Amino acid sequence: MGLTEITNERLGEKYYSVKHSSGLRILICPKEGFRSAYAVIGTRFGSINSSFINNGRKITVPDGTAHYLEHKLFESEEGDAFSQYARTGASANAYTSFDVTCYLFSCTERFDESLGILFDLVRSPYFTPETVAKEQGIIGQEIKMYDDSPEWRVNINLMQAMYSEHSINKDIAGTVETIAQITPEILYDCYNSYYNLNNMVLCVAGNITPEQVLAVADSKLTKDEPSVTESLMPEEPYKVKQDYIEQTLPVAVPLFSLGYKEDGGSGYVTSKESLCTAILLEAFAGEGSELYRELLDKKLINSSFAAEYIDGTGYRYISFSGESREPKLAAEIIKKAVVELHEKGISEEDFENARNCTYGRIARSWDSPSAIATDLINSQFTGREIFEPINLISGLTVNDVNERLRSELDPENFCLSVIKGIEAAVEDKSI
């Protein structure tokens, strides 16, 4: 079990990688002079993994199970993990996405103890009928809170309108009805299938040493034999399910999200493809772009406007989202600009400016332990090594970006999601 040092001369940064004897992949990035440390451990199990085969047995679980399991792992026979973190002074949290579940903490002292708590958390499942039933009320309230969140609903509605078969169209937390079906047996099935250490990654950055991290791992982790779990995904049509969806909620300013669906592929895109898309979106819709200035000058967007690329197992799309008093008009301007973009492509000047902005964003991320650890764990789950973008960026050309554009932003394959205010809905009804 030897440490491998991975360095990047361009950034002047390095991190260490090791496959621990337990089966856990560990990535460590010491940062001299930093006061804080940040650790995140994750598994390739998210909301879309609702049907899978483990040891020859097909298992289908209710929507929201991955998120439910995330909540339950904070409980043990010894008590709540948050109470233990409070004693070490660490700030802890967790999140479930479409593809992964992660548990994390940050601290300025007593790192070793906090890391031990993190290991205990993911290694000591404790599910009983009583504790599982108790959590249903808590998560049910969380679901209702998200149902009332305009920022959440505009994106979930977009997924439901774009995707007809893929389970990305389901709410990550599930529904009150689906979580009522979750039992301790279901949670143990998911835990035993996906929380094998060979399926997990730990990333640590900041005021730590590799020796510290490995010493805690040696004392806390026992070996897991490799276990193969196959996630089952339905075949998703290329075309969006519908091109418009709206909902009424009490908002001062309407929200919108315009999504362009792509072919889902077999997994994550490559580092080069991801980097080309980042430069493309910076040039096309970044704060220095003509599109951004036009929307801003016409008071159709504000600082909340953002363009984002999302990819995963069986899904890929670009979204343009934000607040707008005239969301349909803002979307029409973006759609028109997309058509023109395909006709003309990105100019050399816009490409150079966008490439410089992207380079700066990558370089700045190494000043934050949380950003470093998060990027490291994402690199493991996506298969895009963390230093690849910075190594590739200088060699990219405007032709690379325009070639990437050929498979993105299909002018005929979009959906607009809008959250309207109550007053606007009343006005529309009276027309």
MIKE-805914 format. One record per residue (C-alpha): x, y, z; residue in one letter. Coordinates in Angstrom, 3 decimals. Layout:
X / Y / Z / a
...
//
This chain:
0.000 / 0.000 / 0.000 / m
2.170 / 2.854 / -1.301 / g
1.323 / 6.479 / -1.891 / l
1.446 / 7.699 / -5.471 / t
2.264 / 11.395 / -5.880 / e
0.478 / 13.180 / -8.728 / i
1.883 / 16.614 / -9.557 / t
1.145 / 19.432 / -11.956 / n
3.953 / 21.831 / -12.757 / e
1.700 / 24.378 / -14.436 / r
-0.318 / 24.879 / -11.236 / l
2.461 / 23.994 / -8.825 / g
0.069 / 21.619 / -7.053 / e
0.112 / 17.959 / -6.039 / k
-1.953 / 15.315 / -4.329 / y
-1.452 / 11.728 / -3.233 / y
-3.452 / 8.657 / -4.178 / s
-3.551 / 5.268 / -2.483 / v
-5.710 / 2.175 / -2.617 / k
-6.090 / 1.366 / 1.079 / h
-5.920 / -2.270 / 2.190 / s
-9.623 / -2.017 / 3.090 / s
-10.482 / -1.396 / -0.578 / g
-11.105 / 2.337 / -0.177 / l
-9.496 / 4.733 / -2.681 / r
-8.008 / 7.689 / -0.743 / i
-6.865 / 10.993 / -2.272 / l
-4.976 / 13.480 / -0.085 / i
-3.991 / 17.066 / -0.888 / c
-1.927 / 18.700 / 1.908 / p
-1.947 / 22.516 / 1.774 / k
0.767 / 24.166 / 3.869 / e
-0.251 / 27.377 / 5.569 / g
-3.976 / 26.570 / 5.554 / f
-5.830 / 26.549 / 8.880 / r
-8.741 / 24.307 / 7.927 / s
-9.174 / 20.789 / 6.601 / a
-12.003 / 19.323 / 4.579 / y
-12.891 / 15.657 / 4.074 / a
-15.540 / 14.031 / 1.905 / v
-16.332 / 10.351 / 1.419 / i
-18.743 / 9.184 / -1.233 / g
-20.241 / 6.234 / -3.028 / t
-21.576 / 5.789 / -6.557 / r
-25.179 / 5.548 / -5.387 / f
-27.697 / 8.278 / -6.128 / g
-31.358 / 8.791 / -6.839 / s
-31.181 / 7.255 / -10.332 / i
-29.931 / 3.914 / -8.969 / n
-33.388 / 2.621 / -8.128 / s
-33.020 / -0.692 / -9.952 / s
-29.892 / -2.853 / -9.816 / f
-28.471 / -6.364 / -9.727 / i
-26.265 / -7.469 / -6.837 / n
-24.883 / -11.005 / -6.599 / n
-27.321 / -12.148 / -9.292 / g
-30.356 / -10.723 / -7.520 / r
-32.401 / -7.948 / -9.106 / k
-33.516 / -5.282 / -6.639 / i
-35.893 / -2.379 / -7.241 / t
-36.345 / 0.212 / -4.512 / v
-38.783 / 3.122 / -3.977 / p
-37.927 / 6.597 / -5.261 / d
-35.956 / 8.554 / -2.661 / g
-34.215 / 5.530 / -1.095 / t
-30.638 / 6.802 / -1.637 / a
-31.493 / 10.101 / 0.070 / h
-33.302 / 8.249 / 2.862 / y
-30.263 / 6.047 / 3.439 / l
-28.070 / 9.159 / 3.640 / e
-30.226 / 10.440 / 6.516 / h
-30.288 / 7.117 / 8.346 / k
-26.533 / 6.612 / 8.350 / l
-26.148 / 9.569 / 10.703 / f
-27.848 / 7.461 / 13.385 / e
-26.196 / 4.621 / 15.245 / s
-26.674 / 2.663 / 18.441 / e
-24.228 / 5.098 / 20.067 / e
-26.230 / 8.170 / 19.049 / g
-26.385 / 10.860 / 16.410 / d
-23.205 / 11.629 / 14.423 / a
-23.965 / 15.363 / 14.489 / f
-23.680 / 15.297 / 18.290 / s
-20.286 / 13.630 / 18.009 / q
-19.102 / 16.244 / 15.506 / y
-20.283 / 18.998 / 17.849 / a
-17.833 / 17.717 / 20.452 / r
-14.884 / 17.935 / 18.038 / t
-15.944 / 21.345 / 16.712 / g
-16.326 / 20.096 / 13.133 / a
-19.070 / 21.221 / 10.773 / s
-20.657 / 18.195 / 9.066 / a
-23.122 / 17.639 / 6.255 / n
-24.128 / 15.208 / 3.504 / a
-25.837 / 15.275 / 0.122 / y
-27.430 / 12.933 / -2.372 / t
-27.357 / 13.752 / -6.078 / s
-28.547 / 11.858 / -9.145 / f
-25.396 / 9.679 / -9.189 / d
-23.675 / 9.810 / -5.804 / v
-24.097 / 10.166 / -2.063 / t
-21.398 / 12.021 / -0.102 / c
-20.679 / 12.704 / 3.578 / y
-18.358 / 15.509 / 4.611 / l
-16.955 / 17.681 / 7.360 / f
-14.668 / 20.685 / 7.759 / s
-12.642 / 21.582 / 10.836 / c
-9.752 / 23.654 / 12.161 / t
-8.752 / 21.264 / 14.951 / e
-9.147 / 17.639 / 16.116 / r
-9.120 / 16.397 / 12.532 / f
-8.201 / 12.810 / 13.430 / d
-11.235 / 12.425 / 15.710 / e
-13.585 / 13.916 / 13.132 / s
-12.279 / 11.607 / 10.409 / l
-12.844 / 8.674 / 12.751 / g
-16.465 / 9.754 / 13.182 / i
-16.829 / 9.949 / 9.394 / l
-15.549 / 6.380 / 9.003 / f
-17.837 / 5.117 / 11.781 / d
-20.784 / 6.874 / 10.134 / l
-20.457 / 5.047 / 6.802 / v
-19.385 / 1.733 / 8.337 / r
-22.039 / 1.277 / 11.043 / s
-25.512 / 0.987 / 9.513 / p
-28.277 / 0.766 / 12.100 / y
-31.795 / 0.389 / 10.778 / f
-34.801 / -0.782 / 12.791 / t
-38.521 / -0.564 / 11.988 / p
-38.885 / 2.089 / 14.688 / e
-36.030 / 4.347 / 13.534 / t
-37.001 / 4.003 / 9.871 / v
-40.621 / 4.916 / 10.600 / a
-39.491 / 7.909 / 12.677 / k
-37.468 / 9.274 / 9.765 / e
-40.450 / 9.157 / 7.407 / q
-42.022 / 12.138 / 9.136 / g
-38.771 / 14.117 / 9.096 / i
-38.023 / 13.483 / 5.429 / i
-41.684 / 13.986 / 4.562 / g
-41.407 / 17.526 / 5.912 / q
-38.208 / 18.044 / 3.909 / e
-39.988 / 16.885 / 0.743 / i
-42.823 / 19.348 / 1.363 / k
-40.272 / 22.107 / 1.920 / m
-38.624 / 21.358 / -1.436 / y
-42.030 / 21.191 / -3.111 / d
-42.510 / 24.815 / -2.021 / d
-39.030 / 25.919 / -3.151 / s
-39.181 / 27.757 / -6.515 / p
-35.452 / 27.246 / -7.152 / e
-35.825 / 23.491 / -6.647 / w
-39.098 / 23.081 / -8.528 / r
-37.971 / 24.929 / -11.672 / v
-35.163 / 22.384 / -12.130 / n
-37.053 / 19.247 / -11.104 / i
-39.913 / 20.245 / -13.398 / n
-37.389 / 20.631 / -16.218 / l
-36.158 / 17.060 / -15.642 / m
-39.718 / 15.732 / -15.632 / q
-40.479 / 17.509 / -18.906 / a
-37.235 / 16.579 / -20.692 / m
-36.942 / 12.925 / -19.680 / y
-39.684 / 10.370 / -20.255 / s
-37.973 / 7.113 / -19.132 / e
-34.741 / 7.887 / -17.276 / h
-35.168 / 8.133 / -13.497 / s
-33.500 / 11.549 / -13.497 / i
-37.106 / 12.699 / -13.933 / n
-37.853 / 11.654 / -10.325 / k
-37.320 / 13.939 / -7.328 / d
-34.099 / 13.001 / -5.526 / i
-35.909 / 12.846 / -2.179 / a
-38.835 / 10.863 / -3.593 / g
-42.396 / 11.597 / -2.531 / t
-44.265 / 11.189 / 0.754 / v
-45.915 / 8.117 / -0.782 / e
-42.710 / 6.443 / -2.024 / t
-40.688 / 6.912 / 1.169 / i
-43.548 / 5.325 / 3.147 / a
-42.619 / 2.058 / 1.357 / q
-39.011 / 2.062 / 2.616 / i
-38.114 / -0.644 / 5.149 / t
-34.947 / -1.603 / 7.046 / p
-34.511 / -4.542 / 4.631 / e
-34.523 / -2.196 / 1.630 / i
-31.956 / 0.084 / 3.259 / l
-29.683 / -2.859 / 4.085 / y
-29.987 / -4.130 / 0.489 / d
-28.831 / -0.740 / -0.815 / c
-26.116 / -0.381 / 1.799 / y
-24.671 / -3.841 / 1.126 / n
-24.807 / -3.267 / -2.630 / s
-23.269 / 0.203 / -2.860 / y
-21.435 / 1.000 / 0.389 / y
-18.706 / -1.550 / -0.212 / n
-15.397 / 0.290 / 0.305 / l
-14.254 / -0.761 / -3.168 / n
-17.118 / 1.374 / -4.513 / n
-16.213 / 4.394 / -2.371 / m
-13.699 / 7.257 / -2.381 / v
-12.310 / 9.476 / 0.401 / l
-10.812 / 12.861 / -0.484 / c
-9.085 / 15.131 / 2.025 / v
-7.522 / 18.563 / 1.524 / a
-6.068 / 21.345 / 3.661 / g
-4.140 / 21.360 / 6.924 / n
-3.387 / 17.628 / 7.075 / i
-0.681 / 15.121 / 6.193 / t
-0.986 / 11.795 / 4.355 / p
0.346 / 10.050 / 7.454 / e
-2.513 / 11.442 / 9.557 / q
-5.186 / 10.291 / 7.166 / v
-3.749 / 6.808 / 6.676 / l
-3.243 / 6.288 / 10.415 / a
-6.945 / 6.896 / 11.061 / v
-7.914 / 4.678 / 8.114 / a
-5.686 / 1.871 / 9.420 / d
-7.312 / 2.059 / 12.851 / s
-10.922 / 2.260 / 11.667 / k
-11.317 / 0.331 / 8.423 / l
-11.483 / -3.416 / 7.878 / t
-11.186 / -5.053 / 4.469 / k
-14.148 / -5.364 / 2.128 / d
-14.055 / -8.030 / -0.551 / e
-14.904 / -6.531 / -3.966 / p
-18.593 / -6.742 / -4.825 / s
-20.083 / -6.065 / -8.247 / v
-23.372 / -4.166 / -8.449 / t
-24.874 / -3.430 / -11.852 / e
-27.199 / -0.437 / -12.036 / s
-30.027 / -0.856 / -14.523 / l
-31.042 / 2.128 / -16.666 / m
-33.990 / 2.299 / -19.084 / p
-33.408 / 3.406 / -22.671 / e
-34.160 / 7.116 / -23.007 / e
-35.411 / 8.665 / -26.268 / p
-33.343 / 11.491 / -27.726 / y
-36.229 / 13.966 / -27.990 / k
-37.579 / 15.865 / -24.990 / v
-40.865 / 14.615 / -23.541 / k
-42.451 / 18.074 / -23.849 / q
-41.148 / 21.539 / -24.696 / d
-42.860 / 23.572 / -21.978 / y
-43.847 / 23.173 / -18.329 / i
-44.914 / 25.720 / -15.732 / e
-45.942 / 25.903 / -12.100 / q
-47.378 / 28.657 / -9.932 / t
-45.700 / 29.503 / -6.626 / l
-45.521 / 32.664 / -4.483 / p
-42.457 / 34.320 / -6.038 / v
-41.680 / 38.023 / -6.397 / a
-39.929 / 37.413 / -9.736 / v
-40.644 / 34.415 / -12.025 / p
-37.924 / 31.811 / -12.540 / l
-37.015 / 29.919 / -15.693 / f
-34.742 / 27.112 / -16.802 / s
-34.244 / 26.443 / -20.504 / l
-32.785 / 22.987 / -21.067 / g
-31.196 / 21.523 / -24.207 / y
-31.202 / 17.740 / -24.097 / k
-28.418 / 15.671 / -25.649 / e
-27.930 / 11.997 / -26.401 / d
-27.355 / 10.378 / -23.000 / g
-24.367 / 8.304 / -24.060 / g
-23.028 / 5.457 / -21.943 / s
-21.516 / 7.530 / -19.147 / g
-19.687 / 10.753 / -18.412 / y
-18.105 / 12.765 / -21.212 / v
-14.322 / 12.974 / -21.481 / t
-12.205 / 15.716 / -19.910 / s
-11.692 / 17.307 / -23.313 / k
-15.409 / 17.288 / -24.093 / e
-16.242 / 18.730 / -20.670 / s
-13.603 / 21.449 / -21.038 / l
-14.756 / 22.389 / -24.543 / c
-18.322 / 22.717 / -23.268 / t
-17.181 / 24.923 / -20.376 / a
-15.361 / 27.252 / -22.782 / i
-18.322 / 27.202 / -25.176 / l
-20.777 / 28.255 / -22.459 / l
-18.420 / 30.946 / -21.168 / e
-18.084 / 32.407 / -24.663 / a
-21.776 / 32.097 / -25.488 / f
-23.498 / 33.005 / -22.203 / a
-20.826 / 34.174 / -19.751 / g
-20.855 / 37.674 / -18.269 / e
-18.667 / 38.980 / -21.105 / g
-20.824 / 37.566 / -23.904 / s
-23.109 / 39.447 / -26.295 / e
-26.049 / 37.286 / -25.212 / l
-25.573 / 38.134 / -21.537 / y
-25.289 / 41.851 / -22.252 / r
-28.406 / 41.812 / -24.443 / e
-30.488 / 40.037 / -21.804 / l
-29.168 / 42.339 / -19.097 / l
-29.697 / 45.528 / -21.122 / d
-33.296 / 44.505 / -21.800 / k
-33.744 / 43.805 / -18.049 / k
-34.678 / 40.201 / -18.804 / l
-32.160 / 38.665 / -16.373 / i
-30.214 / 39.615 / -13.260 / n
-27.086 / 38.300 / -11.536 / s
-28.803 / 34.949 / -10.866 / s
-28.493 / 33.967 / -14.541 / f
-26.268 / 30.948 / -15.160 / a
-25.436 / 28.430 / -17.867 / a
-24.584 / 24.891 / -16.757 / e
-23.674 / 21.532 / -18.265 / y
-24.828 / 18.375 / -16.489 / i
-23.822 / 14.846 / -17.471 / d
-24.092 / 11.433 / -15.906 / g
-25.122 / 7.855 / -16.527 / t
-27.562 / 8.091 / -19.412 / g
-28.234 / 11.827 / -19.299 / y
-26.604 / 15.010 / -20.635 / r
-28.036 / 18.487 / -20.987 / y
-27.239 / 22.204 / -20.944 / i
-29.427 / 24.623 / -19.012 / s
-29.778 / 28.417 / -18.946 / f
-31.575 / 29.552 / -15.827 / s
-32.321 / 32.497 / -13.570 / g
-34.940 / 35.036 / -12.569 / e
-36.822 / 37.016 / -15.224 / s
-39.937 / 39.154 / -15.254 / r
-40.492 / 37.906 / -18.805 / e
-39.144 / 34.335 / -18.829 / p
-40.666 / 33.381 / -22.190 / k
-39.114 / 36.396 / -23.891 / l
-35.724 / 35.679 / -22.295 / a
-35.971 / 32.082 / -23.537 / a
-36.858 / 33.205 / -27.068 / e
-33.776 / 35.421 / -27.212 / i
-31.575 / 32.542 / -25.996 / i
-33.129 / 30.130 / -28.522 / k
-32.544 / 32.598 / -31.351 / k
-28.935 / 33.048 / -30.230 / a
-28.467 / 29.248 / -30.202 / v
-29.574 / 29.051 / -33.844 / v
-27.117 / 31.828 / -34.776 / e
-24.379 / 30.111 / -32.771 / l
-24.726 / 26.980 / -34.892 / h
-24.593 / 29.077 / -38.048 / e
-21.509 / 31.116 / -37.123 / k
-19.741 / 29.195 / -34.356 / g
-17.558 / 30.762 / -31.662 / i
-15.132 / 33.431 / -32.899 / s
-11.402 / 33.233 / -32.252 / e
-11.554 / 36.316 / -30.010 / e
-14.458 / 34.993 / -27.932 / d
-12.716 / 31.646 / -27.654 / f
-9.497 / 33.195 / -26.313 / e
-11.354 / 35.300 / -23.739 / n
-13.439 / 32.333 / -22.598 / a
-10.396 / 30.071 / -22.397 / r
-8.603 / 32.601 / -20.166 / n
-11.636 / 32.893 / -17.889 / c
-11.891 / 29.118 / -17.636 / t
-8.187 / 28.811 / -16.870 / y
-8.493 / 31.366 / -14.075 / g
-11.488 / 29.578 / -12.576 / r
-9.586 / 26.293 / -12.490 / i
-6.517 / 27.885 / -10.900 / a
-8.556 / 29.687 / -8.215 / r
-10.240 / 26.469 / -7.132 / s
-6.924 / 25.304 / -5.647 / w
-7.137 / 28.030 / -3.007 / d
-10.048 / 26.301 / -1.230 / s
-9.788 / 22.957 / 0.631 / p
-13.498 / 22.299 / 0.088 / s
-13.202 / 22.975 / -3.655 / a
-10.112 / 20.773 / -3.940 / i
-11.659 / 17.811 / -2.096 / a
-14.925 / 18.161 / -4.020 / t
-13.121 / 18.331 / -7.366 / d
-10.996 / 15.325 / -6.414 / l
-13.984 / 13.138 / -5.570 / i
-15.818 / 14.290 / -8.688 / n
-12.761 / 13.377 / -10.757 / s
-12.909 / 9.841 / -9.398 / q
-16.616 / 9.402 / -10.050 / f
-16.543 / 10.928 / -13.547 / t
-13.236 / 9.408 / -14.632 / g
-11.910 / 12.888 / -15.481 / r
-8.546 / 13.237 / -13.715 / e
-8.395 / 16.566 / -11.863 / i
-5.260 / 17.857 / -13.637 / f
-6.451 / 16.931 / -17.140 / e
-8.301 / 20.221 / -17.847 / p
-5.309 / 22.395 / -16.989 / i
-3.041 / 20.154 / -19.101 / n
-5.433 / 20.242 / -22.054 / l
-6.514 / 23.872 / -22.065 / i
-3.428 / 25.418 / -23.665 / s
-3.631 / 23.022 / -26.597 / g
-7.319 / 23.542 / -27.342 / l
-8.347 / 25.481 / -30.431 / t
-11.483 / 27.294 / -31.456 / v
-12.065 / 24.443 / -33.915 / n
-12.177 / 21.965 / -31.013 / d
-14.907 / 24.003 / -29.327 / v
-16.921 / 24.471 / -32.509 / n
-16.636 / 20.750 / -33.235 / e
-17.997 / 20.047 / -29.751 / r
-20.895 / 22.387 / -30.504 / l
-22.045 / 20.020 / -33.268 / r
-23.345 / 17.548 / -30.652 / s
-24.770 / 20.172 / -28.271 / e
-27.541 / 22.765 / -28.081 / l
-29.788 / 21.126 / -30.665 / d
-32.174 / 23.990 / -31.635 / p
-34.994 / 21.439 / -32.023 / e
-34.527 / 19.607 / -28.717 / n
-35.227 / 21.962 / -25.826 / f
-37.669 / 22.451 / -22.965 / c
-38.585 / 25.574 / -21.006 / l
-39.542 / 25.304 / -17.324 / s
-41.151 / 28.366 / -15.711 / v
-42.202 / 29.167 / -12.162 / i
-44.822 / 31.900 / -12.334 / k
-45.898 / 34.204 / -9.519 / g
-49.459 / 34.033 / -8.237 / i
-50.386 / 37.464 / -9.615 / e
-49.056 / 36.528 / -13.075 / a
-51.089 / 33.332 / -13.003 / a
-54.244 / 35.252 / -12.134 / v
-53.593 / 37.664 / -15.016 / e
-53.087 / 34.795 / -17.476 / d
-56.305 / 33.126 / -16.308 / k
-58.321 / 36.279 / -16.934 / s
-57.104 / 36.650 / -20.527 / i
//
